[in-house]
Each structure stands twice: as C-alpha cells, then as structure tokens.
Amino acid sequence: MPVLLFDIDGTLLQSNGVGRRCIESALERVVGGTLDTSDVSFSGKTDPQIFRQILTAAREAGLDVSDLDDAHGAFGDVYRDLMRECLPTAHVEALPGAVDLVRRLAADGVPLGLLTGNLRELAYAKVGRIGLGEAEFPFGAFGSDAEDRNALPAVAVERAGRALGREVDPAEVVIIGDTPLDIACARAGGCVAVAVATGRYGMDELGGADVVLDSLESFSLEALSA
C-alpha cells in the first residue's frame, strides 16, 4: 500500500490570499516599509524561501534589511503570529473532493501525511479549517524542516517509517501537489508525482507528473498502478 503525502495550498484547500496579506504585513512590521508582492509567485515554495525572497526584494528596493539572516528569523516569527490571528476567521475552503478523499483513505488504513512548504503549526491550522488534522495526517514534512522543498521528501519518508514501524522505500511514496515544484520535489526524493490542476497551473503545465488529475475527485489508488 502506498504512502500518500499531500500538499495543502492549491491541493487540499484555498485560503484566498490570507498568507500573502500576512506576508505583506509582516514585512511592514519587520523593516518598516511596504512592497508590492502581487507579481511574486508563492506557489510550491516553502514559507522560509518566500520570506527570503521577499526580504531580498525589499533590500533591493531600498528598504532597511541590513542583516538578511536576522531579518529572516524576525520575519518568520511575525508572520507566524499574524497567521495565528488571521486564520481562524479567514475565508478558507476545501477544494473539490479533498475532504471526502482524505477521510475515505484514512478510514481504509492508507498511510497519509503532509508535505508542504507551510510551517508545521500553520499547516495543521490550515487543514483544521476544513475539518482535517493530525488524526488523518499523523506525519509529514514542512517548511519549518527545510527551506529547500526538495529536502522534504527524505524527512517525510523517515517520519513515515517511524509512524508505521517499518522502513519506507521512497518509491512507494506518492507526493500529491498542484505545481511543477511539487513534481520536482517528488522527482528529487525518488517518489511518485501526482499533480492536480486545482491551483494556478493547468493540466498541460503539470504534464511532467506520473499522474495528472483535474481535481482530487478523480483520484484513485488504482490509477497509481496503471
């Protein structure tokens, strides 16, 4: 039986810009200035990678970012606090088929986890808004584990092995996401890549995955062995 690792944003749910709003507010609090991030794609990136990208852009724009590493740590702390405040009332909605699929797979005993660029605490806060949590996803890898998303499969595989009490082969792990970076992450980890076109990328742009779906409503374990 495969081990399934789900991305969150664009795969399980949409949070309708709450993360971007908190990123921009965090920047203003940390460096005392604003930056238009509308042209910056966050899709498929880890939170720490996004923090570094935004702070670098802020420094290039002349804002006060004298020590990037110090600012990076402060940015993460402020962002986490802002998201704690905003997530409970943000407009978060499950994507088609996501909740039913996860609950059905969990009930059938399929090992499930998360592989996401979100910080761990915020990952569970987000899925909690659609009625899911550690009961369904008892292990995973998160942006708080590594800034480089391609380092996360090895973390998730090790944790899956501990949770299941056996060695897990990366080849039996399926990473389910909605961006080309999710596909690249699966490839880097020696895992199977499943892509869903429920984020900003269409099915043609996700053609590098082993399986491409229009939504999680179309997901089946049988398709993985086809």
Solvent accessible surface area in square Angstrom, and as a share of the most:
residue,aa,sasa,rsa
1,M,138,0.62
2,P,34,0.21
3,V,1,0.00
4,L,0,0.00
5,L,1,0.01
6,F,0,0.00
7,D,9,0.05
8,I,0,0.00
9,D,50,0.26
10,G,4,0.04
11,T,0,0.00
12,L,0,0.00
13,L,0,0.00
14,Q,57,0.25
15,S,12,0.08
16,N,67,0.34
17,G,35,0.34
18,V,3,0.01
19,G,14,0.14
20,R,68,0.25
21,R,131,0.48
22,C,3,0.02
23,I,5,0.02
24,E,61,0.27
25,S,45,0.29
26,A,0,0.00
27,L,1,0.00
28,E,89,0.40
29,R,155,0.57
30,V,40,0.23
31,V,17,0.10
32,G,67,0.64
33,G,12,0.12
34,T,96,0.56
35,L,39,0.20
36,D,110,0.57
37,T,0,0.00
38,S,77,0.50
39,D,142,0.73
40,V,28,0.16
41,S,32,0.20
42,F,35,0.15
43,S,31,0.20
44,G,13,0.13
45,K,39,0.16
46,T,0,0.00
47,D,12,0.06
48,P,16,0.10
49,Q,66,0.30
50,I,10,0.05
51,F,4,0.02
52,R,76,0.28
53,Q,68,0.30
54,I,0,0.00
55,L,0,0.00
56,T,45,0.26
57,A,33,0.25
58,A,0,0.00
59,R,107,0.39
60,E,142,0.63
61,A,63,0.49
62,G,65,0.63
63,L,44,0.22
64,D,109,0.56
65,V,6,0.03
66,S,103,0.67
67,D,69,0.36
68,L,32,0.16
69,D,100,0.52
70,D,102,0.53
71,A,13,0.10
72,H,28,0.12
73,G,41,0.39
74,A,44,0.34
75,F,0,0.00
76,G,8,0.08
77,D,81,0.42
78,V,35,0.20
79,Y,8,0.03
80,R,61,0.22
81,D,64,0.33
82,L,8,0.04
83,M,0,0.00
84,R,121,0.44
85,E,115,0.52
86,C,50,0.30
87,L,4,0.02
88,P,84,0.53
89,T,123,0.71
90,A,13,0.10
91,H,117,0.52
92,V,16,0.09
93,E,73,0.33
94,A,44,0.34
95,L,21,0.11
96,P,66,0.42
97,G,22,0.21
98,A,0,0.00
99,V,24,0.14
100,D,106,0.55
101,L,4,0.02
102,V,0,0.00
103,R,119,0.43
104,R,129,0.47
105,L,3,0.02
106,A,38,0.29
107,A,90,0.70
108,D,93,0.48
109,G,52,0.50
110,V,7,0.04
111,P,19,0.12
112,L,3,0.02
113,G,0,0.00
114,L,0,0.00
115,L,0,0.00
116,T,0,0.00
117,G,5,0.04
118,N,9,0.05
119,L,8,0.04
120,R,109,0.40
121,E,72,0.32
122,L,2,0.01
123,A,0,0.00
124,Y,28,0.10
125,A,42,0.33
126,K,9,0.04
127,V,0,0.00
128,G,42,0.40
129,R,87,0.32
130,I,20,0.10
131,G,43,0.41
132,L,7,0.04
133,G,16,0.15
134,E,90,0.40
135,A,98,0.76
136,E,31,0.14
137,F,0,0.00
138,P,77,0.48
139,F,13,0.05
140,G,1,0.01
141,A,0,0.00
142,F,3,0.01
143,G,1,0.01
144,S,62,0.40
145,D,54,0.28
146,A,23,0.18
147,E,58,0.26
148,D,84,0.44
149,R,15,0.05
150,N,69,0.35
151,A,43,0.34
152,L,0,0.00
153,P,1,0.01
154,A,74,0.57
155,V,41,0.24
156,A,0,0.00
157,V,20,0.12
158,E,90,0.41
159,R,68,0.25
160,A,1,0.01
161,G,13,0.12
162,R,164,0.60
163,A,59,0.46
164,L,63,0.32
165,G,69,0.67
166,R,103,0.37
167,E,159,0.71
168,V,8,0.04
169,D,77,0.40
170,P,52,0.33
171,A,66,0.51
172,E,49,0.22
173,V,1,0.00
174,V,4,0.02
175,I,3,0.01
176,I,0,0.00
177,G,0,0.00
178,D,5,0.03
179,T,3,0.02
180,P,53,0.33
181,L,76,0.38
182,D,3,0.01
183,I,16,0.08
184,A,44,0.34
185,C,0,0.00
186,A,0,0.00
187,R,112,0.41
188,A,62,0.48
189,G,19,0.18
190,G,46,0.44
191,C,8,0.05
192,V,41,0.23
193,A,1,0.01
194,V,3,0.02
195,A,1,0.00
196,V,0,0.00
197,A,28,0.22
198,T,22,0.13
199,G,29,0.28
200,R,153,0.56
201,Y,52,0.20
202,G,33,0.32
203,M,90,0.40
204,D,140,0.73
205,E,104,0.47
206,L,0,0.00
207,G,52,0.50
208,G,50,0.48
209,A,13,0.10
210,D,80,0.41
211,V,28,0.16
212,V,39,0.22
213,L,17,0.08
214,D,81,0.42
215,S,11,0.07
216,L,3,0.02
217,E,125,0.56
218,S,55,0.36
219,F,11,0.05
220,S,39,0.25
221,L,53,0.27
222,E,128,0.58
223,A,33,0.26
224,L,42,0.21
225,S,100,0.65
226,A,125,0.97
